[in-house]
Amino acid sequence: MKVYLVGGAVRDALLGLSGSDRDWLVVGSTPEEMVSLGYQPVGKDFPVFLHPETREEYALARTERKTARGYKGFAVHAAPDVTLEEDLARRDLTINAIAQDPESGEIFDPYHGRKDLDQKVLRHVTDAFREDPVRILRIARFASRFPDFEVATETLVLMKAMVDEGEVDALVSERVWQEVAHGLMGKQPSRMLQVLRACGALQRLLPEVDRLYGVPQRAEYHPEIDTGIHLEMVLDQSAQCNASLEVRFACLCHDLGKGTTPADILPRHIGHEQRSVKLLQSICERWRVPIECKELAEVVAREHGNIHQSLEFGAEAVLRLLIRCDALRRPERFAQALIACECDARGRLGFAEKPYPQRPRLLKLLDTAQSVDSAAISAQALQEGVTGMAVGKRIDAAREAAIALALVNAP
């Protein structure tokens, strides 16, 4: 048997990057031999094993044959006679089809992945690429991670054909969300949307996002005008501030309602916030988005306009905003919502470096509201025979008074 380092670890090392998990390929072995050497089998669909000491994954060399639609429709052949080149041929991109001998350091590159690394090209290895629709999403998220890479023309043509053939319609929710989440966490998430849109997959997978392109906004607020372009700018702002996945998903969904604005009121978007909430809920149900992402996205979609306008709010309006956002109980989530709103404000042509005073102001006022001793107020109310909703009103009144004082004393 012969062991090779393959995939992302080799690619990233050639790019001068670090941090990728190491994947190992075993040529010339059998499952029985691997088990006899102490490796633990973990693969159900593929012959994958964990190293007895490092716990890294070692996969037997294999070939795959398409048997049905979707990413699970494959027959796998793993045998000692499968060569290194045959295994690398089933991989998605040439830049991921490079292997290295860990002992000699020799690089094996039968599909010219190093050349594509140098030329910054995302290119499929063989026509077998079309057999797995997940690869469309993988290319999109690689474009997000490596934004200076372009998709090869012939690869984009193949991706379009796969979309036209309905391959992406067979994708399961877990895989779609997994790849979209990776793409959102990339260096330039807008590239993921651009690639998916270029091949037609965005319209199939995220039609709520796709329909934003070409929809105009008021130029005095959005010099970029196009709602889809604005969304791309907001997502890239979220990447620049190294925001969490929850924040980036909220950015993706914050303006979905603008895609359903009646044409006769454009470029205004009256009531788009509530429409956005309904549309993002549909996305979350369809792709089984984690509840933390869904809940933050709902807050941002519903309240981002009010947060933007909050510099004009008095104490009563500020407290109402904090209560609607459940900020007093969930201050960490509110802080994330403010980051998403700052990305929204800066994701406009000419606004990338503009300050966003709403965020520090609201965080300070939230801290002020939380400093009110609600337990003491409740105890005093109980002594006076006050119960029920009247106690809550007293607490709110105290919080409002504290916010009002803070606004008076604000520089």
Residue pairs with C-beta under 8 A, 6 or more apart in sequence:
1 26
1 27
1 28
1 29
1 33
2 26
2 27
2 28
2 84
3 24
3 25
3 26
3 27
3 58
3 102
4 24
4 25
4 27
4 84
4 99
4 100
4 101
4 102
4 108
5 22
5 23
5 24
5 25
5 99
5 100
5 101
5 102
6 23
6 24
6 25
6 88
6 98
6 99
6 100
7 20
7 23
7 91
7 96
8 20
8 21
8 23
8 96
9 20
9 21
9 22
9 23
10 98
10 99
10 100
10 107
11 20
11 95
11 96
11 98
11 113
11 117
12 18
12 19
12 20
13 100
14 98
14 107
14 114
14 117
15 117
21 56
22 56
23 56
23 57
23 59
24 51
24 56
24 57
24 58
24 59
25 58
25 59
25 60
25 61
25 84
25 87
25 99
26 34
26 58
26 59
26 60
26 61
27 61
27 80
27 82
27 83
27 84
27 87
28 61
28 80
29 60
29 80
30 60
30 79
30 80
31 41
31 47
31 49
31 60
31 78
34 41
34 47
34 49
34 58
34 60
35 41
35 49
37 52
38 52
39 49
39 50
39 51
39 52
39 58
40 49
40 50
40 52
41 47
41 48
41 49
42 48
42 49
42 50
42 57
43 49
43 59
45 72
45 74
45 76
46 59
46 62
46 76
46 78
47 59
47 60
47 62
47 76
47 78
48 57
48 58
48 59
48 60
49 57
49 58
49 59
49 60
50 56
50 57
50 58
51 57
51 58
60 78
60 82
61 78
61 82
61 83
61 84
61 86
61 87
62 76
62 77
62 78
62 82
62 87
62 90
63 76
63 77
63 82
63 86
63 87
63 89
63 90
64 74
64 75
64 76
64 77
64 90
64 128
64 131
65 74
65 75
65 77
66 73
66 74
66 128
66 131
67 73
67 74
67 75
69 166
69 167
69 170
70 133
70 167
70 170
70 171
70 172
71 132
71 133
71 134
71 170
71 171
71 172
71 175
72 172
73 131
73 170
74 131
74 132
84 99
84 108
85 108
85 110
88 97
88 98
88 99
88 108
88 110
88 111
88 125
89 97
89 110
89 111
89 125
89 126
89 128
90 125
90 126
90 128
91 97
91 125
92 124
92 125
92 129
92 132
92 135
92 138
92 139
93 113
93 116
93 122
93 123
93 124
93 125
93 138
93 139
93 142
94 111
94 112
94 113
94 115
94 116
94 121
94 123
94 124
94 125
95 113
95 116
95 117
95 122
95 123
96 113
97 109
97 110
97 111
97 113
97 125
98 107
98 108
98 109
98 113
98 114
99 107
99 108
99 109
100 106
100 107
100 108
101 108
107 114
111 125
111 126
116 122
116 123
116 152
120 146
120 148
120 149
120 150
121 149
121 150
121 151
121 152
122 139
122 142
122 143
122 146
122 149
122 150
122 151
122 152
122 155
123 151
123 152
123 154
123 155
124 135
124 152
124 154
124 155
124 158
127 158
129 135
129 155
129 158
130 158
130 161
130 162
130 167
133 162
133 167
133 168
133 170
133 171
134 171
134 175
134 179
136 159
136 162
136 163
136 167
136 168
136 196
136 199
136 201
137 171
137 175
137 176
137 179
137 180
137 183
137 196
137 201
137 205
138 179
139 151
139 155
139 159
139 195
140 179
140 183
140 191
140 192
140 193
140 195
140 196
140 201
141 179
141 180
141 182
141 183
141 186
141 192
142 149
143 149
143 151
143 186
143 191
143 192
143 194
143 195
144 182
144 183
144 184
144 185
144 186
144 187
144 188
144 189
144 190
144 191
144 192
145 182
145 186
145 187
146 187
147 186
147 187
147 188
147 191
151 159
151 195
151 198
156 198
156 199
159 199
159 201
160 199
160 200
162 168
162 199
163 199
163 200
163 201
163 204
164 200
168 201
168 204
168 205
169 204
171 205
173 286
173 287
173 288
174 288
176 205
176 287
177 287
177 288
177 289
180 192
180 205
180 206
180 287
181 245
181 249
183 189
183 192
184 192
184 235
184 245
184 248
184 249
184 252
185 245
185 248
186 192
186 239
187 239
188 236
188 239
189 232
189 235
189 236
189 238
189 239
189 248
189 252
190 232
190 233
190 235
190 236
193 202
193 209
193 228
193 231
193 232
193 235
194 232
196 202
196 205
196 206
197 203
197 210
197 213
202 209
202 210
203 210
206 283
208 253
208 256
208 259
208 279
208 280
208 282
208 283
209 228
209 231
209 252
209 256
209 259
211 259
211 260
212 227
212 228
212 231
212 255
212 256
212 258
212 259
213 226
213 227
213 228
213 229
214 226
214 228
215 226
215 227
215 228
215 258
215 259
215 261
215 266
216 225
216 226
216 227
216 266
216 267
217 225
217 226
217 227
217 230
217 258
217 267
217 269
218 267
218 268
219 225
219 267
221 348
222 230
222 348
222 349
223 348
223 349
223 350
224 230
224 233
224 348
224 349
225 267
227 255
227 258
227 259
230 255
230 347
230 348
231 251
231 252
231 255
231 347
232 347
233 347
233 348
233 349
233 352
234 251
234 254
234 343
234 344
234 346
234 347
235 248
235 251
235 252
235 343
235 347
236 347
237 251
237 342
237 343
237 344
237 346
237 347
237 352
238 247
238 248
238 251
238 339
238 340
238 343
239 248
241 339
241 342
241 343
243 251
243 336
243 339
243 340
243 343
244 336
245 293
246 292
246 293
246 296
246 297
246 336
247 296
247 336
247 339
247 340
247 343
249 289
249 293
249 296
249 297
250 293
250 296
250 297
250 299
250 300
250 301
250 336
250 337
250 340
251 300
251 340
251 343
251 344
251 347
252 297
253 276
253 279
253 280
253 283
253 297
253 300
253 301
254 276
254 297
254 300
254 301
254 304
254 340
254 344
255 269
255 272
255 276
255 301
255 344
256 275
256 276
256 279
256 280
256 283
256 301
257 269
257 271
257 272
257 273
257 274
257 275
257 276
257 277
257 278
257 279
257 301
258 269
258 272
258 276
259 279
260 272
260 275
260 279
261 268
261 269
261 270
261 272
261 275
273 301
273 302
273 303
273 304
273 305
274 302
276 301
276 302
277 298
277 301
277 302
280 294
280 297
280 298
280 301
281 294
281 298
283 289
284 293
284 294
284 297
295 333
296 333
296 336
296 337
296 340
299 325
299 326
299 333
299 334
299 337
300 337
300 340
300 341
300 344
302 324
303 321
303 324
303 325
303 337
304 337
304 340
304 341
304 344
306 321
306 324
307 321
307 337
307 338
307 341
307 358
307 362
308 341
308 344
308 345
308 358
310 317
310 318
310 321
310 358
310 361
310 362
311 357
311 358
311 361
313 321
314 404
314 407
315 400
315 401
315 403
315 404
315 407
316 400
318 362
318 365
318 403
318 407
319 369
319 396
319 399
319 400
319 403
321 327
321 362
322 328
322 334
322 362
322 365
322 366
322 369
323 396
325 333
325 334
325 337
326 333
326 334
327 333
327 334
327 366
328 366
328 369
328 370
331 366
331 370
334 362
334 366
335 363
338 358
338 359
338 362
338 363
339 359
341 356
341 358
341 359
342 356
342 358
342 359
345 351
345 354
345 356
345 358
346 352
346 353
346 354
346 356
361 410
364 406
364 410
365 403
365 406
365 407
368 402
368 403
368 406
369 399
369 402
369 403
371 402
372 395
372 398
372 399
372 402
374 395
374 398
377 391
377 394
377 395
377 398
378 391
378 395
381 387
381 390
381 391
381 394
382 391
386 394
